[in-house]
């Protein structure tokens, strides 16, 4: 939890507990802390009371109700709880800017449910297969790990033959819509320094959306490849991408992703990546509906 508040107070001393009213949003819960508790213990108490309500990606300030001013003030430096008081946790309005920089060493590609049985149902499925191929070729060239899932393959078939999964770190069947399964989390934990996930596949408003939201909830930066994700309905796809963009997820394109990963004409793999992207993007309704 990132905080913009006073420095931690001293460790609590003896003297029993002190009643404190902990306020967050519309909530106010009476509790107590040890006499002499400082900033760190107040934070721990806020998390124990409101952990399921707190957005861990926001910055906060801790404030104390000051009787002399009849309003809240920022928690004084070195503050210790010595008497009954009221404190609150306030989210700052300034959002943390997501720059979206990509480097091969901190990036993983997620290929979601590009399966045979979806072929007749998903709009512009041939186009997203073509772009997905290009992305996975780029991942192999740049040494980027690839995690692939298949939604109930017993009923929906395996990943389409056109997509080459050679070298994929993990190919996993699932019934959950999100790709964030225990096996996927374990695989990510084995890759040092992972910061960014490049996500593509189907369906945009179901498995892609739920995967993206779970990943950002775990502190990862998510890039959704708009020209490599689709749904049965273009309305579902459009509103999913708009919703995800509002949450801070980066909606981008395959060419932007690949060129951002090489970053420089002098990159040793630039020519090979350039050859991948020389073919123009599909001129289909897929891109016009973003």
C-alpha positions in Angstrom: 0.0 0.0 0.0 1.6 3.3 -1.1 1.0 6.1 1.4 1.5 9.8 1.3 1.5 10.5 5.0 3.7 11.1 8.1 6.7 9.0 8.8 6.2 5.9 11.0 5.8 6.7 14.7 7.7 5.0 17.4 6.9 1.5 18.6 4.0 1.3 21.0 4.9 1.3 24.7 3.0 -0.1 27.7 -0.2 1.4 29.1 -3.0 -0.7 27.7 -5.2 0.2 24.7 -6.7 3.4 23.5 -10.1 3.7 21.7 -9.9 4.9 18.1 -12.6 5.6 15.6 -11.3 4.4 12.1 -13.1 6.1 9.2 -12.8 5.2 5.5 -15.2 6.3 2.8 -18.7 6.1 4.2 -17.7 3.7 7.0 -16.7 4.4 10.6 -15.7 1.6 12.9 -14.7 1.9 16.5 -11.7 -0.1 17.6 -8.6 0.3 19.7 -4.8 0.3 19.4 -2.1 -0.1 22.0 -1.2 3.1 23.9 1.7 4.8 22.1 0.9 3.2 18.7 2.2 5.1 15.7 1.6 5.4 12.0 2.5 1.8 11.0 0.0 0.3 13.5 -2.7 2.6 12.4 -2.2 1.4 8.8 -2.3 -2.2 9.9 -5.6 -1.5 11.7 -7.0 0.2 8.6 -6.1 -2.8 6.5 -7.5 -5.3 9.0 -10.8 -3.3 9.1 -11.2 -2.3 5.4 -8.7 -4.4 3.4 -11.5 -5.7 1.1 -12.5 -2.1 0.3 -9.1 -0.5 -0.2 -7.7 -0.2 -3.8 -4.1 -1.1 -3.2 -3.0 0.8 -6.3 -4.1 4.2 -5.0 -2.1 6.6 -2.8 -3.6 7.6 0.5 -3.2 10.1 3.3 -3.9 9.4 6.9 -5.7 12.2 8.7 -6.5 13.0 12.4 -9.6 14.9 13.6 -8.3 18.0 15.3 -10.8 19.4 17.9 -9.1 22.8 17.8 -9.9 23.2 14.1 -13.1 21.1 14.1 -11.8 19.3 11.0 -9.4 16.6 9.8 -5.7 17.5 9.4 -2.9 15.4 7.9 -1.4 13.1 10.5 1.4 15.0 12.3 4.9 13.7 11.9 5.8 11.2 14.6 2.2 11.0 15.8 1.5 8.6 18.7 -1.9 7.5 20.0 -2.0 8.7 23.6 -5.7 9.4 24.0 -9.1 8.7 22.4 -9.1 10.0 18.8 -10.6 9.7 15.3 -8.6 9.0 12.2 -9.5 8.5 8.6 -7.9 7.1 5.4 -8.4 9.4 2.4 -7.6 8.3 -1.2 -5.8 11.0 -3.2 -7.5 12.0 -6.3 -4.3 12.0 -8.3 -4.2 8.7 -10.3 -0.9 6.9 -10.7 0.0 7.3 -14.4 0.6 4.1 -16.3 3.3 4.8 -18.9 3.1 1.4 -20.6 6.8 1.0 -21.4 7.6 -2.6 -22.5 10.9 -4.5 -22.4 11.3 -8.1 -23.3 12.9 -9.1 -20.0 9.8 -7.9 -18.0 7.0 -9.0 -20.4 4.9 -12.2 -20.8 2.4 -12.9 -23.6 -1.0 -14.4 -22.7 -2.8 -16.2 -25.6 -6.4 -16.8 -24.5 -8.7 -19.5 -25.9 -7.9 -19.3 -29.6 -9.7 -22.5 -30.2 -11.2 -24.4 -33.2 -14.8 -24.4 -32.1 -14.8 -20.6 -31.8 -13.9 -20.2 -35.5 -17.5 -19.9 -36.9 -18.8 -17.8 -34.0 -16.2 -15.1 -33.4 -16.3 -12.1 -35.7 -13.2 -11.7 -37.8 -11.6 -14.8 -36.3 -9.3 -15.3 -39.2 -7.9 -11.8 -38.8 -7.1 -12.3 -35.1 -5.5 -15.7 -35.8 -3.2 -14.0 -38.3 -2.2 -11.3 -35.8 -1.9 -13.8 -33.0 0.6 -15.8 -35.2 2.6 -12.6 -35.7 2.7 -11.9 -32.0 3.8 -15.4 -31.1 6.5 -15.4 -33.7 7.7 -12.1 -32.2 7.7 -13.6 -28.8 9.9 -16.4 -29.9 12.3 -14.0 -31.7 12.6 -11.8 -28.5 12.7 -14.7 -26.0 9.4 -13.6 -24.3 7.6 -16.3 -22.4 4.1 -17.3 -23.7 1.3 -18.7 -21.6 -1.7 -20.2 -23.4 -5.0 -21.4 -22.1 -7.8 -23.4 -23.7 -11.4 -23.1 -22.4 -12.8 -26.6 -21.8 -10.9 -28.1 -24.8 -12.8 -31.4 -24.4 -15.9 -29.6 -25.7 -14.4 -26.6 -27.6 -11.3 -28.1 -29.2 -7.6 -27.2 -29.0 -5.9 -24.1 -30.1 -6.3 -23.6 -33.9 -3.6 -25.3 -36.0 -2.5 -22.1 -37.6 -1.1 -20.8 -34.3 2.3 -22.3 -33.6 2.7 -22.9 -29.8 6.3 -24.1 -30.1 8.2 -23.0 -27.1 5.2 -21.9 -25.0 6.0 -21.9 -21.3 2.5 -23.3 -20.4 -0.5 -24.6 -22.4 -3.3 -25.1 -19.9 -6.9 -26.3 -20.1 -9.4 -24.3 -18.0 -13.1 -23.9 -17.1 -12.7 -20.6 -15.3 -13.1 -17.7 -17.6 -10.1 -15.8 -16.3 -6.6 -17.1 -17.3 -5.4 -16.3 -13.8 -5.3 -19.9 -12.5 -3.0 -21.2 -9.7 -0.7 -22.8 -12.4 -0.5 -19.5 -14.2 0.4 -17.6 -11.1 3.1 -20.3 -10.3 4.5 -19.9 -13.8 4.7 -16.1 -13.4 6.4 -16.5 -10.1 9.2 -18.5 -11.8 9.9 -15.6 -14.2 12.0 -12.9 -12.4 11.0 -9.3 -12.8 7.6 -9.7 -14.7 5.9 -6.3 -14.9 3.8 -6.3 -18.1 1.3 -8.8 -19.7 0.5 -8.6 -23.4 -3.0 -10.2 -23.6 -4.9 -11.3 -26.7 -7.5 -13.9 -27.8 -11.3 -14.4 -27.2 -13.7 -13.4 -26.0 -13.0 -9.7 -25.4 -15.9 -9.1 -23.0 -15.5 -12.4 -21.1 -12.2 -14.2 -20.7 -10.0 -11.3 -21.9 -11.8 -8.8 -19.6 -11.8 -11.0 -16.5 -8.2 -11.9 -17.0 -7.1 -8.3 -17.4 -9.0 -7.2 -14.3 -7.5 -10.0 -12.2 -4.0 -9.2 -13.5 -4.1 -5.5 -12.7 -5.6 -6.5 -9.3 -2.2 -8.2 -8.7 -0.2 -5.2 -9.6 0.7 -6.1 -13.2 0.5 -3.8 -16.2 -1.8 -5.1 -18.9 -1.7 -4.4 -22.6 -4.6 -5.7 -24.7 -3.9 -6.2 -28.4 -7.0 -4.7 -30.0 -6.3 -6.3 -33.5 -5.9 -9.7 -31.9 -9.0 -9.9 -29.7 -12.6 -10.3 -30.7 -16.1 -11.5 -29.6 -19.2 -12.9 -31.2 -20.7 -9.4 -30.9 -18.9 -6.3 -31.9 -21.0 -4.3 -29.3 -19.7 -6.6 -26.5 -16.1 -6.1 -27.8 -16.4 -2.4 -28.1 -17.8 -1.8 -24.7 -15.3 -4.2 -23.1 -12.4 -2.4 -24.6 -13.8 1.0 -23.5 -14.4 -0.3 -20.0 -10.9 -1.8 -19.7 -9.2 1.4 -21.0 -11.0 3.4 -18.3 -9.5 1.2 -15.6 -5.9 2.0 -16.8 -5.4 -1.1 -19.0 -3.6 -0.2 -22.2 -5.5 -1.0 -25.4 -3.0 -1.1 -28.2 -2.1 -2.9 -31.5 0.3 -5.7 -32.5 2.6 -3.4 -34.5 2.9 -1.0 -31.6 3.7 -3.8 -29.2 6.4 -5.4 -31.4 8.1 -2.1 -32.2 8.0 -1.0 -28.6 9.7 -4.2 -27.6 12.6 -3.8 -30.0 12.7 0.0 -29.4 15.6 0.7 -31.7 16.5 0.1 -35.3 19.8 -1.2 -34.0 18.2 -3.9 -32.0 19.7 -7.3 -33.2 16.2 -8.6 -33.9 14.8 -5.5 -35.6 15.0 -6.8 -39.2 13.2 -10.0 -38.3 10.5 -8.1 -36.4 10.2 -5.7 -39.3 9.6 -8.6 -41.7 6.8 -9.8 -39.4 4.9 -6.5 -39.5 5.5 -5.6 -43.2 2.1 -7.1 -44.1 -0.6 -4.4 -43.5 -3.1 -4.9 -40.7 -6.3 -6.6 -41.8 -8.8 -4.1 -43.3 -11.8 -5.5 -41.5 -14.6 -4.3 -39.3 -12.6 -5.5 -36.3 -10.5 -2.3 -36.2 -13.2 0.1 -37.2 -15.2 -0.9 -34.1 -12.7 -0.1 -31.4 
